[in-house]
């Protein structure tokens, strides 16, 4: 039996072999000398085009529908033809996608990026006000939506001159919205458009500390490097940490997170698309349905937020369902409680626990931890392949040594080029080629990354980033509010829930239900506080006048115990 290589040996074997898909070379990008994958596609158009070689192999399973790679690409061609020849989408135009996880989401994304358009991946949970902002900010020319999102955006379409197409709806449509089936020409070919690696490919909105989301812009090259990095790291994991026992099942992912999230988009959907892997799409998350699909479709890879893993283990159906096909159970979006790591390892026949630490701004790629390494260091987010450099810096951007806590920063070809029309925010986030994560952490002597705290004022609820300033801005619009401080409170299932401490204005009794109705009209449901603490006294502040949220939080936590 051959000796199992260690992490560094496996990386060297994969990345130094000449002509290998994972061969790494140095390249000058925006004045930075970066390590990149040498043998990579020229664009997402080429990557999607290559998937035609998989022919009649199953790609998508959605409810009772099955789509082969050939069928998917035929529909991608028809959508691309409609976008270019019916709606006049040209290279660089933005096409927004707003719908739940339907196959049409995937078809549209591939079509848009294949004709040089920029896919604007809109949060399907946004309110009308938030969607209006996204459409205006991105300057979207066309919106592809389901009926719920088409209705939410209805007032914005005429206002901003956006053309819209609605999928999967046979009833009456909002004014000016076309029916998906009516705009396609059966058997149409992919338009001939030259798409280059440096062209913009995606805009994904990430919550902003000012209350306005920022559109993170990635090039084709950035996305492709992230995809290749995920594939490389997966093989390193297999080489260094063999499974508990051989798995006879063919690779198959389940899509349990939204496609508008970078996790659902890049490491799950796109990895399957470009690598010929079956993808099972969930209509809506329930652990019972997920377990049913794992058993029915012989799913091997489960990627979600830790909340979902807990849901699976706690489901009354867990023991009765066959989960023996699973090889990996993990994901990202939030740290997993250490006890969950060992519980996953003990609860599944073959599956090993895993975790990834990435951001929208890194195209989800970042340090990863899995298997024995994760059991050994359950608080660590792991290590990355060499195209991504990870370092901790102090406040003056001086690099720190092993074990020293500072802001975690990333540098590599998988980073966004910046934020759409927000030069100042870009300059604040990307400094000297390094992307500031906003997270505080340390890196140990072995190169394992540990996230210790978040420097950003943010609540992380079930993998959703909720910036306190955004919620506070809406709360301060309510007349009876004098002072408000939004923060996260520990929650066993969600990780954190949104809490707010409020000092009402004197002489203005505060109706909590009315306040929450006001917030619900402005923000997505997951951003609405579930804990409201009223105070007759001014909220505690430090010498500079900043509200001491940690002190408030600690008092509330102690009161619960």
Residue pairs with C-beta under 8 A, 6 or more apart in sequence:
4 239
4 240
4 241
4 242
5 13
5 239
5 240
6 240
7 236
7 240
7 373
7 383
10 235
10 236
10 239
10 240
11 236
11 385
11 386
13 239
14 20
14 22
14 232
14 235
14 236
14 239
15 22
15 23
15 24
15 232
15 385
15 386
16 23
16 24
17 23
19 39
20 39
21 37
21 39
21 228
21 231
22 37
22 228
22 231
22 232
22 235
23 37
23 38
23 39
24 35
24 36
24 37
24 38
24 386
24 387
25 35
25 36
25 38
26 33
26 34
26 35
26 36
27 33
27 34
27 35
27 36
27 413
28 34
29 36
29 413
30 433
31 433
32 411
32 433
34 387
34 411
34 412
34 413
35 386
35 387
35 389
35 412
35 413
36 225
36 387
36 413
37 224
37 225
37 228
37 229
37 232
37 387
37 413
40 221
40 224
40 225
40 228
41 47
41 50
41 224
42 195
42 196
42 197
42 220
43 113
43 195
43 196
43 197
43 199
43 201
43 220
43 224
44 110
44 113
44 114
44 195
44 201
44 220
44 223
44 224
45 113
45 114
45 115
45 116
45 193
45 195
45 220
46 195
47 224
47 227
47 273
47 274
48 73
48 76
48 110
48 113
48 114
48 273
48 274
49 73
49 114
49 190
50 274
51 59
51 69
51 72
51 73
51 273
51 274
51 276
52 69
52 70
52 73
53 69
53 276
54 68
54 69
54 70
54 276
55 68
55 69
55 70
56 68
56 69
56 70
57 68
57 69
57 276
57 278
58 66
58 67
58 68
58 278
59 67
59 68
59 69
59 72
59 272
59 273
59 276
59 278
59 279
60 66
60 67
60 72
60 103
60 106
60 278
60 279
60 281
61 67
61 278
61 279
61 280
61 281
61 297
62 102
62 103
62 280
62 281
62 283
63 283
65 103
67 75
67 103
69 276
72 103
72 106
72 107
72 110
73 110
74 187
75 107
75 184
76 107
76 110
76 111
76 114
76 190
77 111
77 188
77 189
77 190
78 184
78 185
78 186
78 187
78 188
79 107
79 108
79 111
79 184
80 111
80 112
80 114
80 115
80 188
80 190
80 191
81 184
81 185
81 188
81 189
81 190
81 191
82 165
82 183
82 184
82 185
82 188
83 89
83 95
83 111
83 112
83 115
83 117
83 142
84 90
84 115
84 191
84 193
85 191
86 183
87 141
87 142
87 163
88 141
89 95
89 112
89 115
89 117
89 141
89 142
90 116
90 117
91 115
91 116
91 117
91 193
91 195
91 199
92 116
92 117
92 118
92 199
92 200
93 117
93 118
93 141
93 142
94 117
94 118
94 120
94 138
94 139
94 140
94 141
94 203
95 108
95 112
95 117
95 118
95 119
95 120
95 140
95 141
95 142
95 143
95 144
96 120
96 122
96 134
96 135
96 138
96 140
96 142
96 143
96 144
96 145
96 162
97 105
97 108
97 109
97 112
97 119
97 120
97 121
97 122
97 143
97 144
97 145
97 259
97 260
98 122
98 123
98 124
98 126
98 131
98 143
98 144
98 145
98 146
98 149
98 152
98 153
98 260
99 105
99 124
99 144
99 145
99 146
99 148
99 149
99 167
100 124
100 146
100 148
100 258
100 283
100 284
101 255
101 258
101 259
101 264
101 281
101 282
101 283
102 146
102 167
102 168
102 281
103 281
104 144
104 167
104 168
104 180
105 259
106 259
106 269
106 273
108 119
108 144
109 119
109 121
109 259
109 265
109 269
110 273
112 118
112 119
113 119
113 195
113 201
113 202
113 220
114 190
114 193
114 195
115 190
115 191
115 193
115 195
116 193
116 194
116 195
116 199
118 138
118 200
118 201
118 202
118 203
118 217
119 201
119 202
119 203
120 134
120 138
120 140
120 202
120 203
120 215
121 202
121 203
121 204
121 205
121 259
121 260
121 265
122 131
122 134
122 149
122 205
122 260
123 130
123 134
123 205
123 258
123 260
123 524
124 148
124 149
124 258
124 260
125 524
125 525
125 526
126 134
126 152
126 524
127 152
127 521
127 522
127 523
127 524
128 152
128 153
128 155
128 156
129 522
130 213
130 523
130 524
131 149
131 152
131 153
131 156
132 153
132 155
132 156
132 159
132 160
133 212
133 213
134 140
134 205
134 213
134 215
135 143
135 153
135 156
135 157
135 160
135 162
136 156
136 160
137 212
137 213
137 215
137 420
137 421
138 203
138 215
138 420
140 160
140 162
141 162
141 163
142 162
142 163
142 164
142 165
143 149
143 150
143 153
143 157
143 162
143 163
143 164
143 165
144 164
144 165
144 167
144 180
145 153
145 164
145 165
145 166
145 167
146 166
146 167
146 168
146 169
147 166
147 168
147 169
147 171
147 173
150 164
150 166
150 169
150 173
150 174
150 177
151 174
153 162
153 164
154 174
154 175
154 177
156 162
157 163
157 164
157 174
157 176
157 177
158 175
158 176
163 176
163 178
164 174
164 176
164 177
164 178
165 177
165 178
165 179
165 180
165 183
166 173
166 174
166 177
166 178
166 179
166 180
167 180
168 180
169 179
173 179
195 220
196 220
197 219
197 220
197 221
197 224
198 219
198 220
198 221
199 219
199 220
200 217
200 218
200 219
200 417
201 218
201 219
201 220
201 222
201 223
202 217
202 218
202 223
202 265
203 215
203 216
203 217
203 420
204 215
204 216
204 218
204 260
204 262
204 265
204 360
205 213
205 214
205 215
205 216
206 213
206 214
206 216
206 360
206 361
206 465
207 213
207 214
207 458
207 465
207 466
207 467
207 470
208 214
208 425
208 467
208 470
209 456
209 457
209 467
209 469
209 470
210 469
210 470
211 467
211 469
211 470
211 473
211 474
212 470
214 419
214 420
214 422
214 425
215 419
215 420
215 421
215 422
216 360
216 361
216 416
216 419
216 420
217 416
217 417
217 418
217 419
217 420
218 363
218 416
218 417
219 417
221 413
222 363
222 413
222 414
222 415
222 416
222 417
223 266
223 270
223 363
223 414
225 363
225 365
225 387
225 412
225 413
225 414
226 266
226 267
226 362
226 363
226 364
226 365
226 414
227 266
227 270
227 271
227 274
229 365
229 384
229 385
229 387
229 388
229 414
230 266
230 267
230 271
230 364
230 365
231 271
231 275
232 385
233 368
233 384
233 385
236 385
237 354
237 368
237 370
237 371
240 371
241 352
241 370
241 371
241 372
241 373
243 327
243 350
243 352
244 349
244 350
244 352
245 349
245 350
247 300
247 325
247 327
247 350
249 298
249 300
249 325
249 327
250 278
250 298
250 300
251 275
251 277
251 278
251 300
251 301
252 277
252 278
252 279
252 280
252 297
252 298
252 299
252 300
252 301
252 325
253 268
253 271
253 272
253 277
253 278
253 279
253 280
253 299
253 300
253 301
253 302
253 303
254 279
254 280
254 282
254 290
254 293
254 294
254 297
254 299
254 301
254 302
254 303
255 264
255 268
255 269
255 279
255 280
255 281
255 282
256 282
256 285
256 290
256 302
256 303
256 304
256 308
257 263
257 264
257 268
257 303
257 304
257 305
257 308
257 331
257 333
257 463
258 264
259 265
259 269
261 333
261 463
262 358
262 359
262 360
262 363
262 364
263 303
263 331
263 332
263 333
263 356
263 358
263 364
263 463
265 364
266 363
266 364
266 365
267 303
267 356
267 358
267 364
267 365
268 279
268 303
269 279
271 277
272 278
272 279
273 279
278 297
280 293
280 297
280 299
282 289
282 290
282 293
283 289
285 308
285 311
287 308
287 311
287 312
287 314
287 315
287 317
287 318
288 315
288 316
288 317
290 302
290 308
290 311
290 312
291 312
291 315
291 317
291 318
291 321
291 323
292 317
292 321
293 299
294 302
294 321
294 322
294 323
294 325
294 326
295 321
295 322
295 323
295 325
298 325
299 325
299 326
300 325
300 326
300 327
300 328
301 326
301 327
301 328
302 308
302 309
302 312
302 326
302 328
302 329
302 330
302 331
302 351
303 330
303 331
303 332
304 331
304 333
304 463
305 331
305 332
305 333
305 334
305 462
305 463
305 495
306 331
306 333
306 334
306 335
306 336
306 337
306 340
306 463
306 495
307 334
307 462
307 463
307 493
307 494
307 495
308 331
309 329
309 330
309 331
309 336
309 340
309 344
310 340
310 493
311 493
312 318
312 329
313 340
313 343
313 344
313 347
318 347
323 348
323 349
323 351
324 348
324 349
324 350
325 350
326 348
326 349
326 350
326 351
327 350
327 351
327 352
328 351
328 352
328 353
328 354
328 370
329 344
329 348
329 351
329 352
329 353
329 354
330 336
330 344
330 353
330 354
330 355
330 356
330 370
331 354
331 355
331 356
331 463
332 355
332 356
332 357
332 358
332 364
332 463
333 460
333 462
333 463
333 464
334 460
334 462
334 463
334 495
335 355
335 379
335 381
335 451
335 495
336 353
336 355
336 378
338 378
338 379
340 353
341 353
341 355
341 374
341 375
341 378
342 353
342 375
342 378
344 351
344 352
344 353
345 352
345 353
345 375
352 370
352 371
352 374
353 370
353 371
353 374
353 375
354 368
354 369
354 370
354 371
354 374
355 368
355 369
355 370
355 374
355 381
355 382
356 364
356 365
356 366
356 367
356 368
356 381
356 382
357 366
357 367
357 368
357 381
357 382
357 449
357 451
358 364
358 365
358 366
359 366
359 410
359 435
359 437
360 416
361 410
361 415
361 416
361 429
361 435
362 388
362 410
362 412
362 414
362 415
362 416
362 435
363 414
363 415
363 416
365 384
365 388
365 412
365 414
366 381
366 384
366 388
366 390
366 410
367 380
367 381
367 382
367 383
367 384
367 390
367 448
367 449
368 381
368 382
368 383
368 384
369 377
369 380
369 381
369 382
369 383
369 448
370 382
373 380
373 382
373 448
374 380
374 382
377 448
379 450
380 444
380 448
380 449
380 450
381 448
381 449
381 450
381 451
382 448
382 449
383 446
383 447
383 448
383 449
384 390
384 449
387 412
387 413
387 414
388 410
388 411
388 412
388 414
389 410
389 411
389 412
390 408
390 409
390 410
390 443
390 449
391 399
391 400
391 408
391 409
391 411
391 434
391 443
392 399
392 400
392 404
392 405
392 406
392 407
392 408
392 409
392 441
392 442
392 443
393 399
393 400
393 406
393 407
393 409
393 434
393 436
394 400
394 406
394 407
395 407
397 431
397 432
397 434
400 406
400 442
402 442
402 443
402 444
402 445
403 442
403 443
403 444
403 445
404 442
405 440
405 441
405 442
405 452
406 440
406 441
406 442
407 436
407 437
407 438
407 439
407 440
407 441
407 455
408 437
408 439
408 440
408 441
408 449
408 451
409 431
409 434
409 435
409 436
409 437
410 434
410 435
410 437
411 433
411 434
411 435
415 430
415 435
416 435
418 426
418 429
418 430
419 425
419 426
419 429
428 436
429 435
429 436
430 436
438 454
438 455
438 456
438 458
439 451
439 452
439 453
439 454
439 455
439 456
440 451
440 452
440 453
440 454
440 455
441 449
441 450
441 451
441 452
441 453
442 449
442 450
442 452
443 449
443 450
444 450
454 460
456 467
457 467
457 468
457 469
457 549
458 465
458 466
458 467
458 468
458 488
459 465
459 466
459 467
459 468
459 486
459 487
459 488
459 496
459 497
459 498
460 466
460 488
460 495
460 496
461 488
461 491
461 494
461 495
461 496
461 497
461 498
461 526
462 493
462 494
462 495
462 526
463 495
464 526
466 488
466 498
466 526
466 527
468 485
468 486
468 487
468 549
469 486
470 523
470 527
471 486
471 498
471 500
471 519
471 523
471 527
471 529
472 484
472 485
472 486
472 500
474 518
474 519
474 522
474 523
475 481
475 484
475 486
475 500
475 502
475 515
475 519
475 529
476 484
477 518
477 522
478 510
478 514
478 515
478 518
479 505
479 508
480 504
480 505
480 508
480 509
480 510
480 511
480 515
481 502
481 504
481 505
481 510
481 515
482 502
482 503
482 504
482 505
482 506
483 502
483 503
483 538
483 539
483 547
484 500
484 501
484 502
484 503
485 500
485 501
485 502
485 539
485 547
485 549
485 552
486 498
486 499
486 500
486 529
487 499
487 500
487 501
487 549
487 550
487 552
487 553
488 496
488 497
488 498
488 499
488 553
489 496
489 497
489 498
489 499
489 531
489 553
489 556
489 557
490 496
490 557
491 497
497 530
497 531
498 527
498 528
498 529
498 530
498 531
499 529
499 530
499 531
499 532
499 533
499 553
499 556
500 529
500 531
500 532
500 533
501 533
501 534
501 535
501 539
501 549
501 552
502 510
502 515
502 532
502 533
502 534
502 535
503 534
503 535
503 536
503 537
503 538
503 539
504 510
504 534
510 534
512 532
512 534
515 532
516 528
516 529
516 532
519 527
519 528
519 529
520 528
531 556
533 552
533 556
539 547
539 548
539 552
540 547
540 548
540 551
540 552
541 547
541 548
542 548
